[in-house]
Amino acid sequence: MKWGLVRTIYIRKLHYEEAKQKFLTELDSAFFSGEPEVEVIHGVGTYTLRNMVLEQVKKISYVELTNNWNQNPGSLKLTLLVPEMSLLKKYKE
């Protein structure tokens, strides 16, 4: 889902495994589309989904956590380290 200029990955109210799969799928889609940033809406609650996102970000070399000091506590902004489009086309093949 896209709102404004930044792609939004909405995983709020999903079960853990469903949220994880949706997050990873949409993150890959954003990366291969050349999008430099995404916002993940995880909700507040117990921060289970937030912690899952943070764990996954540590495992993925092309994602960095954006400075979230003044953001909504129910979301995270992530920066995607996207190469030039010509290189992306090679990755897709």
N, C-alpha and C positions, 0 to 999 in steps of 0.2 A: 504494500500500500504506500502511496506517495502523498505527502501533504507538503505543499510549498516546494522548496528546492531540495530538501533533504529527504531521502527515502526513510520511511518509518517501518520498522519491523515490530508488529504488535503481537506480543506473546502473553499479554495479561489474561488471567483467568484460564489459561491452558494447563493441562497436566504436564509434569516435568518432562517426560520423554517426548510428548507432542510439541512442547515449547522448544526443546532442544533441536528437534528435527526441523521445525519451521525456521528457527534462528539460523541454523547452519545453511539450509537451502537458500533462504533469502539473502544471506550474507554473500554466498557464492554468486548469486545472481547479480547483486550490486557490484561486486568486484569485477565480474566479466562484462558488466555494462560500463565500466570505467567511472563509477561514482566514487567520489573521494570521501564521502561521509555518510553515515547512517545513524539514526536514532532508534534505540531499542526501548519500547514501552513495555516494562515488566510489572508494573504495579508496586504497591508498597508491601502490605502484609508482613510475612515472615522473611522476606528477601530471599526466598529459595530460588526464584527465577533469576534474580539479580546475581546471586552467587554463581549460578550455573553459567550465566553469560560471562562473568569475570573469569571463571575457570576455563571456558572455551577460548577466550581471548588470549590467555597465556599460552595456549597450544598452537595458535595460528600466527604464522610469521608475518602475514601481510596486514594485520590489524593492530591498532594501538588505541588505548583508551584516551579519549580527548579530555582535557581539563574540564571536569564536571562540577567545579566548586560552587557555581551559582545556578545549578539546574534543578529541575523537578526531581524530588527523591524517588519518583516512580519510573525514572528513565535514565538511560546512559547514552552518551554520544560516543561513537567510535569513528576513528579515522582509518580509512583504507589506503594502504600504500600501493596505489595502482600504477603499474608501468605504462609506457606509451601504448596506444591502441594497436600499433603494429605487432608488438610483443604479445598483447592479449589474444590476438587472432591466432598466434602460434600455440598458445596454451589451450585454446578451445579445441584445436584439432586433435 
